[in-house]
């Protein structure tokens, strides 16, 4: 589906440069963590978003959004750095915890990381919000969008990730929210600039599930979106007038 863009040809001001992707800490830390009590480890768990995780193996504690976007449970050894250790199933077993236990602990800790939220009005019935991390990559907060939005999300929200430290999103409220799709993409492009984006996928969050849809620029200045059947049905039939 193609969405032409009729709004201003600019987006929000460029945020501060994002932190670099989290490097993998020395592998011996993974082994040492197996002998640590969970109570000592728990405060250091975080959620971290990455691209294709195949190089990390199949035993990682991960939530796969699709083949090129995955959320990981990581251990942050230094609160002043974004260096991280990717945790594996053997860690959950050693601590007597389930994968879900570690996931929710990491989400709770990620919620405690400071963020900068800016809101920009649009020609739709919903604004664009930009969420930027101030110590931990802001993209990770897509996994806790319900808390970030602080409003009911019966139809979900649409999200893009221009860089590792920035999440932009809009809540879907009615059919009058449809113009937000090209506006969000235009904002995404302005934030990416000449750099490679974290991902150019258009994400739809609803009911705790993230669905990714591919995008490409429309010759008319908007965006061409490879909509899923569910997203098309939402736009055509579910959203109120």
MOZIZI-V247649 format. One record per residue. N is the residue number from 1. RES is the residue in one letter. SS is DSSP state (alpha for helix, beta for strand, coil for the rest). PSI is psi in whole degrees, 0 to 359 (none if undefined). OMEGA is omega in whole degrees, 0 to 359 (999 if undefined). Layout:
BEGIN
n: (N,N)
res: (RES,RES)
ss: (SS,SS)
psi: (PSI,PSI)
omega: (OMEGA,OMEGA)
END
This chain:
BEGIN
n: (1,2,3,4,5,6,7,8,9,10,11,12,13,14,15,16,17,18,19,20,21,22,23,24,25,26,27,28,29,30,31,32,33,34,35,36,37,38,39,40,41,42,43,44,45,46,47,48,49,50,51,52,53,54,55,56,57,58,59,60,61,62,63,64,65,66,67,68,69,70,71,72,73,74,75,76,77,78,79,80,81,82,83,84,85,86,87,88,89,90,91,92,93,94,95,96,97,98,99,100,101,102,103,104,105,106,107,108,109,110,111,112,113,114,115,116,117,118,119,120,121,122,123,124,125,126,127,128,129,130,131,132,133,134,135,136,137,138,139,140,141,142,143,144,145,146,147,148,149,150,151,152,153,154,155,156,157,158,159,160,161,162,163,164,165,166,167,168,169,170,171,172,173,174,175,176,177,178,179,180,181,182,183,184,185,186,187,188,189,190,191,192,193,194,195,196,197,198,199,200,201,202,203,204,205,206,207,208,209,210,211,212,213,214,215,216,217,218,219,220,221,222,223,224,225,226,227,228,229,230,231,232,233,234,235,236,237,238,239,240,241)
res: (X,X,X,X,X,X,X,X,X,X,X,X,X,X,X,X,X,X,X,X,X,X,X,X,X,X,X,X,X,X,X,X,X,X,X,X,X,X,X,X,X,X,X,X,X,X,X,X,X,X,X,X,X,X,X,X,X,X,X,X,X,X,X,X,X,X,X,X,X,X,X,X,X,X,X,X,X,X,X,X,X,X,X,X,X,X,X,X,X,X,X,X,X,X,X,X,X,X,X,X,X,X,X,X,X,X,X,X,X,X,X,X,X,X,X,X,X,X,X,X,X,X,X,X,X,X,X,X,X,X,X,X,X,X,X,X,X,X,X,X,X,X,X,X,X,X,X,X,X,X,X,X,X,X,X,X,X,X,X,X,X,X,X,X,X,X,X,X,X,X,X,X,X,X,X,X,X,X,X,X,X,X,X,X,X,X,X,X,X,X,X,X,X,X,X,X,X,X,X,X,X,X,X,X,X,X,X,X,X,X,X,X,X,X,X,X,X,X,X,X,X,X,X,X,X,X,X,X,X,X,X,X,X,X,X,X,X,X,X,X,X)
ss: (coil,beta,beta,coil,coil,coil,coil,coil,coil,coil,coil,coil,coil,coil,coil,coil,coil,coil,coil,coil,coil,coil,coil,beta,coil,coil,coil,alpha,alpha,alpha,alpha,alpha,alpha,coil,coil,coil,coil,alpha,alpha,alpha,alpha,alpha,alpha,alpha,beta,beta,beta,beta,beta,beta,coil,coil,coil,alpha,alpha,alpha,coil,coil,coil,beta,coil,beta,beta,beta,beta,beta,coil,coil,beta,beta,beta,beta,beta,beta,beta,coil,coil,coil,coil,coil,coil,coil,coil,beta,beta,beta,coil,beta,alpha,alpha,alpha,alpha,alpha,alpha,alpha,coil,coil,coil,alpha,alpha,alpha,alpha,alpha,alpha,alpha,alpha,alpha,alpha,alpha,alpha,alpha,coil,coil,coil,beta,beta,beta,beta,beta,beta,coil,coil,coil,coil,coil,coil,coil,beta,beta,beta,beta,beta,beta,coil,coil,coil,coil,alpha,alpha,alpha,alpha,alpha,alpha,alpha,alpha,alpha,alpha,alpha,alpha,coil,coil,coil,coil,coil,coil,coil,beta,beta,beta,beta,beta,beta,beta,coil,coil,beta,beta,beta,beta,beta,beta,coil,coil,coil,alpha,alpha,alpha,coil,coil,alpha,alpha,alpha,alpha,alpha,alpha,alpha,alpha,alpha,alpha,alpha,alpha,alpha,coil,coil,coil,coil,coil,coil,beta,beta,beta,beta,beta,beta,beta,beta,coil,coil,beta,beta,beta,beta,beta,coil,beta,beta,beta,coil,coil,coil,coil,coil,beta,beta,beta,coil,coil,coil,alpha,alpha,alpha,alpha,alpha,alpha,alpha,alpha,alpha,alpha,coil,coil,coil)
psi: (136,134,107,155,124,359,190,147,51,166,198,161,150,127,172,152,139,155,153,161,144,123,156,127,163,136,338,339,324,316,319,324,334,333,359,144,147,326,328,332,324,315,345,1,141,165,137,132,139,176,226,117,8,328,345,356,183,359,8,152,101,155,108,118,314,192,345,12,120,141,132,150,123,161,128,102,335,117,348,10,158,15,140,153,121,127,155,172,329,332,316,318,316,327,359,32,160,165,321,321,313,322,312,329,316,320,318,317,322,325,335,353,135,143,158,119,127,144,136,127,153,180,8,184,17,138,172,132,135,124,121,134,150,39,336,142,127,335,333,336,354,335,354,44,328,316,322,314,323,39,160,144,60,331,2,197,155,143,145,153,89,327,173,338,3,133,130,138,161,140,135,126,323,183,338,356,345,321,348,338,305,328,318,320,320,319,317,312,321,328,329,317,230,1,165,135,157,313,143,13,147,119,137,117,128,129,35,3,137,127,130,137,135,154,161,152,141,137,334,0,0,227,142,123,127,82,143,164,322,318,320,318,321,310,322,329,328,320,132,162,none)
omega: (180,180,177,181,182,184,178,182,177,179,179,176,180,178,176,181,181,174,179,177,183,177,177,178,180,186,181,177,178,179,181,182,180,181,181,174,183,181,180,184,190,183,185,181,178,171,182,180,178,179,180,184,188,180,182,181,186,184,182,174,190,171,184,175,169,188,183,178,186,173,183,169,184,174,181,185,184,182,181,182,175,172,186,176,178,182,183,180,180,178,177,180,182,182,181,182,174,175,180,177,182,180,182,174,180,178,180,179,179,178,180,179,181,178,174,182,178,184,182,180,184,176,174,179,183,180,170,176,176,181,181,179,179,181,176,186,183,181,181,185,174,181,177,186,179,179,181,185,179,174,179,181,182,180,177,181,177,191,168,184,182,176,186,185,186,171,173,183,174,177,176,185,183,176,177,175,185,179,181,183,177,179,179,179,177,177,176,181,181,180,178,182,181,182,174,180,173,169,178,179,176,186,175,178,174,176,179,180,176,176,181,178,182,181,167,181,176,179,180,177,178,182,171,188,177,186,170,178,181,180,177,179,178,184,186,190,187,183,177,179,999)
END
